[in-house]
Amino acid sequence: MTPTRAPGQLPVRDRTVNAAVLVDAFCFPRELDRVLTPTGAVVWINLLGEDGPLYLPSTDIAACLGGSWTTVESRAGWGIWAILRRSAACPRHALGFQHPAMPSEPTCHT
């Protein structure tokens, strides 16, 4: 029997994903929050870096996800990658994280 899910939901149970790898993809923070474990990670990859059509800085991604996240970011060739992990002291649904260098209005898909 397949579990019933709302339109737009991943076919994954709540809090069962250890890592979500998004390569030149849209970020849907509510869905990521639903499926990630409390210690889950998001790997955010932009193959063309700032020139890519779906590029967002990792600070925008962290702000969209809400709560407190630690981020490691680097470059490889043209591309940019980041690994975001929930901070150890961060409650699962804490909201209000804003990176000091982050614009006040992040670009998010909800």
C-alpha positions, 0 to 999 in steps of 0.5 A, a space after each residue: 500500500 502506497 502512503 497518501 501524500 499531498 501534491 508536490 510531496 516527495 514519495 518519502 516518509 517524514 524525517 527519513 532523509 539523511 542528505 538531500 543532494 540538489 544539483 542545479 535544482 529548485 529548493 523547496 524548503 518546506 519539503 526539505 524540512 519535512 523529509 530531512 532527519 534532525 541531523 540531515 544535510 543539504 548538498 547544494 551544487 551550482 554547476 555554473 556558479 553565479 552564472 547558472 540559471 538556478 544559482 542561489 548563495 548558500 546563505 539564501 538557502 540557509 535562510 529559506 530553510 529556517 533555523 540555524 545551519 552550519 555551512 561549508 562552501 567552496 568552488 570547483 572549476 566554474 561550479 560552487 558547492 555547499 554542504 549545509 547541516 542543522 546546527 547541533 543546538 538548532 531545534 528542528 523547526 526553529 525559524 528566524 535564522 539570518 546570516 549577517 551578509 544575507 539580504 533581507 529578502 531571500 529568493 525561496 520556493 515554498 
